Amino acid sequence: MVPAVVAGTIAADQTVCADSPAAPLTSSAPASGGSGTLTYQWESSTDNNTWAAIAGATSETYSPGTLTATTYFRRQALSSPCAAISNVVTITVVPALVAGSIAADQTVCANSTPAALTSASEASGGTGTIAYQWELSTDNATWTDIAGATGPTYAPGALTVTTYYRRRANSGTACAPARSNVVTITVAPVLTAGTIGTSQSLCPSTTPNPLTSTAGAGGGTGTYAYQWESSTDNINWTPIAGATSETYAPGVLTTTTYFRRRVTAGACDPVFSPVVTLTVLPALTAGTIAADQTTCAGSAVATLTSSVAATGGTGTYAYQWESSTDNTNWTPIAGASGAEYSPGSLTVTTYFRRQVRSGDCTTTPSNVVTITIVPAITGGSITPDQTLCAGATPAPLTSAREAGGGTGTISYQWESSTDNTNWTAIGGATEASYTPGPLTATTYFRRRASSGTACTPALSNVVTISVTPALAAGTIGANQSLCIGATPAQLTSTAAASGGTGTFAYQWESSLDNTNWTAIGGATGAEYSPGGLTATTYFRRRVTSGACGPEYSPTVTLTVLPALTAGSIGTDQDICTGATPAPLTSTTAAGGGTGTFTYQWESSADNVTWTTIGGASGTGYAPGSLTATTYFRRRVTGDPGTCGTQVSNVVTVRVAPAITPTVSLATPSVQCPGTALTFTAVTTNVGTAPTFQWFVNNVAVATGATFTSSTLVTGDQVRVEVTPTVGLCSTGLATATVTVTRTPTP
């Protein structure tokens, strides 16, 4: 019996281009088994089903050579009498890659954009999926990839030099890239427009000099066509009909005009010469003068100014001012030859205008300015003087004589003063008469009369309204804070009433809300003593003096404090003797009184007799360790000692006595080695839920009330530790120990 033959494995699958040699097929794992002597036979198939031995292919590896179709290969290993077949390797053959062709050669002008390069025939072959990359060259020798140009067609941008293009096609990695034919885009030299000359400045209706060619056109095809263009804004251009020569002679111009020469050469885009400007000087204008005025008779007239300067012409101007009393017949004013003119004082309405010349150019006169003369204003008179009490309303002030003059339409403004020196306009007081409102001080009044802006306003006589001193209520005192039912101190007159007639009547008033007031019966003196109060109450004093008033003093507030409350403390506790209880806290704050409190904690052993605790004066209190049940409470006093004292609820701290736990172990009877021994802990004073820990020779071994072991030997020490129930006031752990004795082995 010989071992079975193991075929081993061969490698590797490939994809190759048609008519390209495949890489050799290698033995990735050798064959083994059989009699130990192995022979090989390679086989091929075009369908991976029907296999044929490859003549001469009897080595461990095999080189397939050039293939035209996809072919499958396997290797048969033979070691008589056994044989085995390897895995199959597939060599996929894809069609050869064909680049296709592109079109078309072109000739363009410099900086022009050529037509898009098209795909005359698409690339084919390879895996069937074609990827393109366009390339360019300026010498048809060195080629550079064009970024982003990966489609079957390509649109070049504007060119300045002759450039060559081709298209590279890729399909997978089996076949080498294929390149199309080369397309040439020939770029002609840059077309230049040359220059024309020169800019000119012209008077209106003057014919300019011809525009000549100071430098000829160049570049392009060498043959040029001309078209002259004109513009009135140097932005929008219009071809000049018939102006197609190298030079051009413009006709008469009325506005500044710009000219340029357009040059074309074959298909190249047009270029334009520098612009020549023919500036037509503006027509002479007289400008405008200002301004119409209305002036009071005999007053100086403001200077007549040039509100808009003369323009046009040569830019240099000569002036002559003229005047008229009827706006028809004009007379030159001697010496008035500047851009402005000051007429001086006038007594009658007069008209003025300005004539302008610029070289030999003349124009129509300026606009006419009218100086209107009106009569002077008279202020009229007002009445009457009066005497009033402070706060009273005076009788209306009337016009004893109306104002006059000016433009004939009079406008009034009443003014007031407290010193007959410094005057203030009264808002809205613009009638011939005026009714003042209530006055608190002596006040002076006058009336200002205006008519237009030409004449200075005129003032009437002054009317005096004398006002007696204002009634003042004085002040009372003072605010107080009281406990419920307490009698307040007397309310006194801290500042006497004043003003008015000098004689005063009083009436005290009270209120619970400082809004609604009630007269207090019989309280008619300068001072007042309230009785006991149970609620906060407001007081004021009402003062009258003859017909004046009433006036009220500032309010005094008698605040009735709320009842004092002690608040509450917490909480009851249970502790062991000698332990320190948790701090006692304020569970409800003290209240009432002034809102400010002093505290004193007290303790008691019987909840009857109470003792002050020294230094315990906070809202809370932390007792020290206790050995007996103790009661605590907190005493609260309103600060500063008003409205009495109150005590809180009582908190009880119950103190339990300490107990001593015990445990004992019975010594087990002597037993043979290996016999199980059981130990039972007998306890006292350990509570209902003690815990046990057993030790053998000081090593923890078990828990629970009993312990059983069969491995103990003579001399071993068994110890139990008992921890009393949690919360029991015990003195500590209880322990017991026994020593094991075993019967000697016979």
C-alpha positions in Angstrom: 0.0 0.0 0.0 1.4 3.4 -1.1 0.3 6.8 0.2 -2.3 8.7 -1.9 -1.0 11.3 -4.3 -1.6 14.9 -3.3 -1.7 17.1 -6.4 -0.4 20.3 -4.8 -1.5 23.7 -6.1 -0.6 25.9 -9.0 -0.7 29.7 -9.5 -1.9 32.2 -10.6 -5.1 33.5 -12.3 -4.2 36.2 -14.9 -5.8 38.7 -17.3 -3.8 39.3 -20.4 -4.2 41.2 -23.7 -4.9 39.2 -26.8 -1.6 38.1 -28.5 0.4 39.0 -25.3 2.4 36.3 -23.5 1.0 35.0 -20.2 3.2 34.8 -17.2 4.6 31.3 -16.3 2.3 29.1 -14.2 4.1 28.2 -11.0 3.8 25.5 -8.3 2.6 27.3 -5.2 2.5 23.9 -3.3 4.4 20.8 -4.7 2.7 17.4 -5.2 3.5 14.6 -2.8 2.6 11.0 -1.9 2.5 8.0 -4.1 5.6 5.9 -4.5 7.8 9.0 -3.9 8.6 9.5 -7.6 6.2 12.0 -9.3 5.6 12.9 -12.9 3.5 15.8 -14.2 1.2 16.4 -17.1 -0.3 19.9 -17.7 -3.7 20.1 -19.3 -5.7 23.0 -20.9 -9.4 23.7 -21.6 -11.3 26.5 -23.3 -14.5 25.8 -21.4 -13.2 24.4 -18.0 -15.0 21.2 -18.9 -13.2 19.4 -21.7 -9.5 19.0 -21.0 -6.6 18.2 -23.3 -3.1 17.2 -22.3 -0.5 19.8 -23.5 2.2 18.1 -25.4 5.6 18.4 -23.8 4.2 20.1 -20.7 5.5 17.6 -18.1 7.4 19.9 -15.7 6.4 21.1 -12.3 5.8 24.6 -13.9 4.5 25.7 -17.3 4.8 28.7 -19.6 1.6 29.0 -21.7 3.1 31.6 -24.2 0.8 33.9 -26.3 -3.0 33.3 -26.1 -5.8 34.6 -28.2 -8.7 33.4 -26.0 -9.5 32.7 -22.4 -7.9 29.4 -21.4 -8.1 27.2 -18.2 -5.0 25.2 -17.0 -4.5 22.4 -14.4 -1.7 20.0 -13.5 -2.0 16.2 -13.1 0.5 14.6 -10.7 1.2 10.8 -11.3 3.1 8.3 -9.1 2.2 4.8 -10.2 -0.3 3.6 -9.6 -1.9 6.8 -8.2 -2.7 10.2 -9.8 -4.2 13.5 -8.6 -5.3 16.8 -10.3 -4.5 20.3 -9.0 -6.7 23.4 -8.8 -7.6 25.2 -12.0 -5.9 28.5 -13.0 -7.8 30.8 -15.4 -6.0 33.1 -17.9 -8.5 35.6 -19.1 -7.7 37.0 -22.5 -9.2 40.4 -23.4 -9.3 42.0 -26.9 -6.3 44.2 -27.9 -6.8 47.9 -27.1 -7.6 50.2 -30.2 -7.0 53.9 -29.5 -9.6 55.3 -32.0 -9.1 58.6 -33.7 -9.7 62.4 -33.0 -10.4 65.5 -35.1 -9.7 68.0 -36.4 -6.6 70.2 -37.3 -7.4 73.9 -37.0 -5.8 77.4 -37.5 -6.9 80.1 -35.0 -5.8 83.6 -34.0 -3.8 84.2 -30.8 -5.9 84.2 -27.7 -8.8 82.6 -29.6 -10.6 79.5 -28.4 -10.5 76.6 -30.9 -13.4 74.4 -31.7 -13.8 71.3 -29.5 -11.7 68.2 -30.4 -14.1 65.4 -31.2 -13.9 61.6 -31.3 -13.8 60.6 -34.9 -13.8 56.9 -33.8 -14.1 55.6 -30.2 -11.5 53.5 -28.6 -12.3 49.8 -28.1 -10.9 46.5 -26.8 -9.5 45.8 -23.4 -12.0 45.0 -20.6 -14.6 46.9 -22.5 -14.6 49.9 -20.2 -12.4 52.7 -21.7 -10.7 55.5 -19.7 -9.4 58.5 -21.6 -6.6 61.0 -20.8 -5.9 63.9 -23.2 -2.3 65.1 -23.7 -0.8 68.2 -25.2 2.6 69.2 -26.5 4.1 72.5 -27.9 6.7 70.5 -30.0 4.9 67.2 -30.9 7.6 65.4 -28.9 7.2 66.1 -25.2 3.7 65.4 -24.0 1.8 66.5 -20.8 -1.4 65.2 -19.3 -4.3 67.8 -19.3 -5.8 67.9 -15.9 -9.5 66.9 -15.9 -9.5 66.1 -19.6 -10.8 62.5 -19.3 -13.7 62.4 -21.7 -13.9 61.1 -25.3 -13.8 64.7 -26.5 -12.0 67.8 -25.3 -12.5 71.6 -25.6 -9.2 73.5 -25.3 -9.2 77.1 -23.9 -7.8 80.1 -25.6 -4.3 79.5 -27.1 -1.3 81.8 -27.8 1.0 79.3 -29.4 0.6 76.3 -31.8 -0.3 73.3 -29.8 -0.6 69.5 -30.5 -3.2 67.2 -28.9 -3.7 63.4 -28.7 -5.9 61.1 -26.7 -4.6 58.1 -24.6 -7.0 55.2 -24.0 -6.8 52.7 -21.1 -8.9 49.7 -20.3 -7.9 47.7 -17.2 -4.2 46.7 -16.6 -3.8 43.8 -19.1 -3.4 45.9 -22.2 -0.9 48.7 -22.6 -2.4 52.2 -23.2 -3.2 53.1 -26.9 -2.7 56.7 -28.3 -4.8 58.3 -31.0 -3.6 60.3 -34.0 -2.2 63.9 -33.3 -4.3 67.0 -34.0 -2.5 70.3 -34.6 -4.0 73.6 -33.7 -1.9 76.3 -35.5 -2.0 79.8 -33.8 -1.4 82.9 -35.9 0.6 85.9 -34.5 -1.2 88.4 -32.1 -3.2 91.1 -34.0 -2.2 94.7 -33.1 -4.4 97.7 -33.9 -1.7 100.4 -34.2 -2.3 103.9 -32.9 -4.1 107.1 -34.2 -3.5 110.7 -33.2 -4.1 113.1 -31.6 -6.6 114.4 -29.0 -7.9 117.9 -29.6 -9.9 120.6 -27.7 -12.5 122.5 -29.8 -14.9 125.4 -29.5 -18.5 124.6 -30.2 -19.3 124.2 -34.0 -15.6 124.0 -34.9 -14.4 121.3 -37.4 -11.5 119.1 -35.9 -8.3 118.1 -37.7 -8.3 114.7 -39.5 -7.4 111.7 -37.4 -4.2 110.1 -38.8 -2.5 106.6 -38.4 0.5 107.2 -36.2 1.4 103.5 -36.1 0.1 100.8 -38.5 -1.8 97.6 -37.6 0.3 94.4 -37.3 0.1 90.6 -36.7 -2.8 88.4 -37.7 -2.9 87.3 -41.4 -1.1 90.5 -42.5 -4.2 91.8 -44.4 -6.3 94.3 -42.5 -9.8 95.8 -42.6 -10.6 99.1 -40.8 -13.7 100.5 -39.2 -13.7 103.8 -37.3 -16.0 104.0 -34.3 -17.3 107.0 -32.1 -18.7 107.3 -28.6 -20.0 110.1 -26.5 -19.2 108.3 -23.2 -16.1 106.2 -24.0 -18.1 103.2 -23.1 -20.8 102.6 -25.8 -19.3 102.7 -29.4 -21.0 103.1 -32.8 -19.4 102.3 -36.2 -19.1 105.4 -38.4 -20.8 104.7 -41.7 -18.2 104.8 -44.6 -15.2 105.3 -42.3 -13.2 102.3 -43.4 -9.8 103.8 -44.3 -6.6 103.9 -42.3 -7.4 107.6 -41.5 -10.6 109.5 -40.8 -11.7 113.2 -40.9 -14.6 114.0 -38.5 -17.2 116.7 -39.3 -18.4 119.6 -37.0 -19.0 118.4 -33.4 -21.3 119.8 -30.8 -20.3 117.5 -27.9 -17.1 115.9 -26.8 -16.6 112.7 -28.8 -14.3 109.8 -28.5 -12.8 108.0 -31.6 -11.0 104.7 -32.1 -10.0 102.5 -35.1 -11.2 98.8 -35.2 -8.9 96.4 -37.0 -9.7 92.9 -38.2 -7.5 90.3 -40.0 -9.2 87.2 -41.4 -11.0 85.2 -38.7 -9.1 86.9 -35.8 -11.1 88.8 -33.2 -11.1 92.6 -33.8 -8.6 94.8 -31.9 -8.9 98.5 -31.2 -6.5 101.4 -31.3 -6.0 103.7 -28.2 -8.9 106.2 -28.0 -8.5 109.8 -29.2 -10.7 112.4 -27.5 -12.1 115.5 -29.3 -13.1 117.7 -26.4 -15.9 120.3 -27.3 -15.8 123.2 -24.9 -19.1 123.7 -23.1 -21.4 126.6 -24.2 -21.0 129.7 -22.0 -23.7 130.0 -19.2 -24.2 132.9 -16.9 -24.7 130.8 -13.7 -27.1 131.9 -11.1 -27.1 134.4 -8.3 -28.8 134.4 -4.8 -30.8 135.2 -3.0 -34.2 136.8 -2.9 -34.6 138.7 0.4 -37.2 140.6 2.3 -35.5 143.4 4.3 -36.8 145.9 6.8 -36.7 149.5 5.5 -33.3 151.1 6.1 -31.6 147.8 7.0 -28.5 146.5 5.2 -29.1 143.9 2.4 -27.1 140.7 2.6 -24.5 140.3 -0.2 -25.8 138.8 -3.5 -23.7 135.7 -4.1 -22.9 133.4 -7.0 -24.9 130.3 -6.1 -23.9 128.7 -9.4 -20.7 129.9 -11.1 -20.6 130.8 -14.7 -19.4 127.9 -16.9 -18.3 127.1 -20.4 -16.3 129.2 -22.8 -12.6 129.6 -22.0 -13.1 129.3 -18.2 -12.2 132.9 -17.6 -15.1 135.4 -17.0 -15.9 139.1 -16.9 -19.0 140.3 -14.9 -21.3 143.4 -14.9 -24.1 143.7 -12.3 -27.3 145.6 -13.2 -30.3 147.0 -11.2 -33.9 147.9 -11.8 -36.9 149.2 -9.8 -39.5 147.7 -12.2 -37.7 144.5 -13.5 -37.9 145.9 -17.0 -35.5 148.8 -17.4 -31.9 147.9 -16.3 -29.0 150.1 -15.5 -25.3 148.9 -15.1 -24.0 149.5 -11.5 -20.7 151.4 -11.6 -17.8 149.3 -10.2 -20.0 146.2 -9.7 -17.8 143.8 -11.8 -17.1 140.9 -9.4 -18.8 137.5 -9.1 -20.7 138.9 -6.0 -22.3 142.2 -5.1 -23.3 144.0 -1.9 -26.2 146.5 -2.5 -26.0 148.3 0.9 -29.2 149.8 2.5 -32.4 150.1 0.4 -35.6 152.0 0.9 -37.6 150.6 -2.0 -37.9 147.1 -3.6 -35.1 146.6 -6.1 -34.2 143.9 -8.8 -30.7 142.7 -9.6 -29.1 140.5 -12.3 -25.5 139.6 -13.5 -24.1 139.8 -17.1 -21.2 137.4 -18.0 -18.6 137.4 -20.9 -15.9 134.8 -21.6 -13.4 136.0 -24.3 -15.6 136.9 -27.3 -18.5 134.7 -26.0 -21.6 136.2 -24.5 -24.8 134.7 -23.1 -28.1 135.7 -21.6 -28.0 137.4 -18.2 -28.4 135.4 -15.0 -31.6 135.0 -13.1 -33.1 138.1 -11.4 -32.9 138.4 -7.6 -35.6 140.5 -5.8 -34.9 142.5 -2.6 -38.3 143.3 -1.1 -38.5 146.2 1.4 -41.1 146.1 4.2 -42.0 148.7 7.0 -40.5 148.3 10.5 -42.5 146.4 13.2 -44.2 148.0 16.3 -44.8 145.8 19.3 -48.2 147.1 20.6 -49.0 146.8 24.4 -50.5 144.3 26.9 -52.4 144.4 30.3 -52.9 144.1 33.3 -50.5 143.7 36.3 -51.9 141.4 39.1 -51.3 140.0 42.6 -52.0 136.3 43.4 -51.7 133.6 46.0 -49.2 130.8 45.2 -50.9 128.2 43.0 -53.7 130.4 41.9 -54.5 131.0 38.2 -54.1 134.7 37.0 -56.7 136.5 34.8 -55.9 136.4 31.0 -53.3 138.9 29.7 -55.0 140.9 26.8 -53.8 143.0 23.9 -54.4 146.7 24.8 -52.9 147.7 21.4 -52.1 145.4 18.4 -48.6 145.1 16.9 -48.1 146.4 13.3 -45.6 146.8 10.4 -43.5 144.1 8.7 -45.1 142.1 5.9 -48.6 142.9 7.4 -49.1 139.5 9.0 -48.1 139.5 12.6 -47.1 136.4 14.6 -46.8 136.5 18.4 -44.7 134.7 21.0 -45.3 135.3 24.7 -42.3 135.2 27.0 -42.0 134.8 30.8 -39.3 135.7 33.3 -38.8 135.3 37.1 -36.3 138.2 37.3 -37.5 140.5 34.5 -34.0 140.0 32.9 -33.8 136.4 31.6 -36.7 135.6 29.3 -38.0 132.2 28.1 -40.5 131.6 25.3 -43.8 130.0 26.5 -44.6 126.9 24.5 -47.9 127.3 22.5 -48.4 130.9 23.6 -48.7 132.4 20.1 -52.0 134.4 20.2 -52.5 138.2 20.7 -53.6 137.4 24.3 -52.4 134.7 26.8 -53.9 133.0 29.9 -51.2 131.8 32.3 -51.6 128.7 34.3 -51.3 128.5 38.2 -48.2 130.3 39.5 -46.0 129.7 42.5 -43.7 132.6 42.2 -43.9 136.2 41.0 -43.6 136.2 37.2 -43.1 138.8 34.5 -44.7 138.5 31.0 -44.2 140.3 27.6 -45.3 139.7 24.1 -42.8 139.4 21.1 -44.3 140.5 17.7 -42.7 139.2 14.4 -43.7 139.6 10.8 -41.6 137.6 8.3 -37.8 137.5 8.8 -36.9 140.8 7.4 -37.5 143.0 10.4 -36.3 142.5 14.0 -39.1 141.3 16.3 -40.6 144.1 18.5 -41.5 143.7 22.3 -44.5 144.9 24.2 -44.4 146.4 27.7 -43.9 144.0 30.7 -46.8 142.8 32.9 -46.0 141.8 36.5 -48.0 139.0 38.3 -47.0 139.1 42.0 -47.3 135.7 43.8 -47.4 135.3 47.6 -45.2 132.5 49.1 -46.3 128.9 48.5 -48.0 127.0 51.3 -45.7 124.2 52.7 -47.1 121.4 55.0 -43.9 120.9 57.0 -42.8 117.5 58.1 -43.8 115.1 60.9 -41.9 112.4 62.7 -41.0 109.7 63.1 -41.4 106.2 61.6 -41.7 103.5 64.3 -41.7 99.6 64.6 -44.1 98.3 67.3 -45.2 95.0 68.8 -48.9 94.1 68.4 -51.0 96.2 70.8 -48.2 98.5 71.8 -48.9 102.3 72.0 -46.6 104.4 69.7 -44.7 107.5 70.6 -46.3 110.9 69.9 -46.1 112.1 66.3 -44.4 115.5 66.4 -44.0 118.4 64.0 -40.4 118.2 62.9 -40.8 121.1 60.5 -43.5 123.8 60.9 -45.9 124.7 58.1 -45.0 127.9 56.2 -46.1 130.2 53.4 -49.7 131.1 52.5 -51.3 133.7 54.8 -49.0 132.7 57.8 -52.0 131.2 59.7 -52.6 127.4 59.5 -55.3 124.8 60.2 -54.4 121.1 60.7 -56.2 117.8 60.2 -54.4 114.5 60.8 -55.3 111.5 58.6 -54.6 107.8 58.8 -54.5 104.9 56.2 -54.0 101.1 56.3 -52.7 101.0 52.7 -51.0 104.5 52.2 -53.6 105.1 49.4 -57.0 105.6 51.0 -57.0 108.2 53.8 -59.5 108.9 56.6 -59.6 112.1 58.8 -59.0 111.3 62.5 -61.7 112.9 64.6 -60.4 115.7 66.9 -56.8 115.4 65.6 -56.5 119.1 64.6 -53.2 120.1 66.4 -49.7 120.4 65.1 -48.9 117.1 66.8 -50.9 113.8 67.4 -50.7 110.8 69.8 -52.1 107.6 68.4 -53.5 104.8 70.6 -52.5 101.1 70.6 -52.2 99.5 67.1 -52.8 96.0 65.9 -51.9 96.6 62.2 -49.3 98.7 60.4 -50.8 102.2 59.9 -49.8 105.3 57.9 -50.2 108.9 59.2 -50.0 112.4 57.5 -50.9 115.9 58.4 -53.2 118.1 56.2 -52.5 121.9 56.3 -54.6 124.8 54.9 -54.0 128.6 55.1 -57.0 130.7 54.3 -58.0 129.8 50.7 -54.7 128.1 50.1 -54.1 124.4 50.1 -54.6 121.8 51.3 -51.0 120.6 51.4 -49.9 117.2 53.0 -46.9 116.4 55.0 -44.7 113.4 54.1 -46.2 110.1 55.4 -45.0 108.5 58.7 -45.3 104.7 58.9 -46.0 102.9 62.2 -45.1 99.3 61.4 -46.8 96.7 63.6 -44.5 93.7 63.8 -45.9 90.1 63.3 -46.1 87.8 66.3 -42.8 86.0 67.2 -42.7 82.3 66.3 -39.9 80.0 67.5 -39.7 77.7 64.5 -39.0 74.0 64.9 -35.9 71.7 65.4 -35.1 68.1 64.6 -34.7 65.3 65.2 -35.3 62.6 67.9 -32.3 60.1 68.0 -31.3 56.7 69.7 -27.6 56.4 70.6 -25.4 54.2 72.7 -24.0 55.5 76.0 -20.9 57.6 75.4 -21.8 58.3 71.7 -22.1 61.7 70.1 -25.6 62.4 68.6 -26.0 64.0 65.2 -26.3 67.8 65.2 -29.7 69.3 66.0 -30.8 71.4 63.1 -33.4 74.1 62.4 -36.2 72.4 60.4 -38.4 75.5 60.4 -36.9 79.0 60.8 -38.0 81.4 63.5 -40.3 84.2 62.3 -42.2 87.4 63.2 -40.9 90.3 65.2 -38.3 92.5 63.4 -37.0 89.4 61.5 -33.7 89.4 63.5 -33.4 86.9 66.3 -31.1 85.7 69.1 -31.1 82.0 70.0 -30.4 80.0 73.3 -30.4 76.2 73.4 -31.6 74.5 76.6 -31.3 70.9 77.9 -33.2 68.8 80.4 -32.8 65.3 81.9 -36.6 65.0 82.7 -38.3 67.3 80.1 -39.5 69.5 83.1 -36.5 71.3 84.5 -34.5 73.2 81.8 -30.9 74.4 81.9 -29.2 77.0 79.5 -26.4 75.4 77.5 -23.4 77.8 77.5 -22.3 79.0 74.1 -25.2 77.3 72.3 -26.6 80.4 70.5 -26.8 79.4 66.8 -29.8 78.2 64.8 -28.5 74.7 65.2 -26.6 72.9 68.0 -24.2 69.9 68.1 -24.4 68.1 71.5 -21.3 66.3 72.8 -21.3 62.6 73.9 -24.1 61.5 76.2 -24.4 58.8 78.9 -28.1 59.4 79.7 -31.3 60.2 77.8 -31.5 64.0 77.3 -34.1 66.5 76.1 -33.3 69.7 74.0 -35.2 72.8 72.9 -34.3 76.2 71.4 -35.4 79.5 72.9 -35.9 82.4 70.4 -35.9 86.1 71.3 -36.8 88.9 68.8 -33.9 91.3 68.3 -33.4 93.8 69.9 -35.3 92.2 72.7 -38.7 93.2 71.4 -41.9 91.2 71.2 -41.0 88.6 73.9 -39.5 85.1 73.6 -40.7 81.7 72.4 -39.4 78.1 72.7 -39.4 75.4 70.0 -40.6 71.8 70.1 -38.5 69.3 72.3 -36.1 66.9 70.7 -35.3 63.7 72.7 -31.9 61.9 72.4 -32.5 58.4 74.0 -29.2 56.8 75.4 -29.0 52.9 75.6 -26.6 51.3 78.2 -23.5 49.3 77.0 -23.6 45.4 77.3 -20.7 42.9 77.2 -21.1 39.9 74.8 -19.7 36.4 75.6 -19.1 33.1 73.7 -17.8 29.7 74.9 -16.7 26.5 73.0 -16.9 23.0 74.4 -13.8 20.9 73.9 -14.7 17.9 71.6 -14.0 14.3 72.7 -10.8 12.7 71.5 -11.3 11.0 68.1 -9.2 9.1 65.7 -7.5 11.1 63.0 -9.8 11.9 60.0 -12.9 11.8 62.1 -15.2 14.9 61.6 -15.2 17.2 64.7 -18.0 19.8 65.2 -17.7 22.9 67.3 -20.7 25.0 68.5 -20.5 28.6 69.7 -22.6 29.3 72.8 -23.3 33.1 73.1 -24.9 35.6 75.5 -25.6 39.4 75.0 -25.0 39.3 71.2 -28.5 40.3 70.0 -30.7 38.6 67.4 -28.4 38.6 64.4 -24.8 38.2 65.4 -22.1 37.2 62.9 -19.5 34.4 63.4 -15.9 34.0 62.0 -14.0 30.7 62.6 -10.2 30.4 62.6 -7.9 27.4 62.6 -4.4 28.3 63.7 -5.3 32.0 63.1 -6.5 31.4 59.5 -10.1 32.2 58.7 -11.9 29.1 57.6 -15.7 29.4 58.1 -18.7 31.4 59.2 -21.9 30.5 61.0 -22.8 29.3 64.6 -21.1 25.9 64.1 -17.9 24.7 62.4 -17.2 21.0 61.3 -13.8 19.7 60.0 -12.3 16.2 59.5 -8.8 17.5 58.8 -7.9 18.8 62.2 -4.9 17.3 64.0 -3.7 17.2 67.5 -2.5 20.7 68.6 -4.6 22.7 66.1 -6.2 25.7 67.7 -9.9 26.5 66.8 -11.1 30.1 67.6 -14.4 31.7 67.0 -15.0 35.6 67.0 -18.6 36.8 67.4 -19.7 40.3 66.3 -22.9 41.4 68.1 -26.0 42.4 66.1 -25.6 45.8 64.3 -27.0 48.6 66.5 -26.5 46.8 69.8 -24.6 48.8 72.3 -21.9 46.2 72.9 -18.5 46.6 74.3 -16.8 44.8 71.5 -16.2 41.3 70.0 -16.6 38.0 72.0 -13.9 35.2 71.4 -13.3 31.6 72.5 -10.5 29.1 71.7 -10.0 25.3 72.1 -7.1 23.0 71.3 -7.7 19.7 69.3 -6.4 16.4 70.6 -6.5 13.2 68.4 -6.1 9.5 69.4 -2.7 8.2 68.3 -2.8 6.0 65.2 -2.2 2.2 66.3 
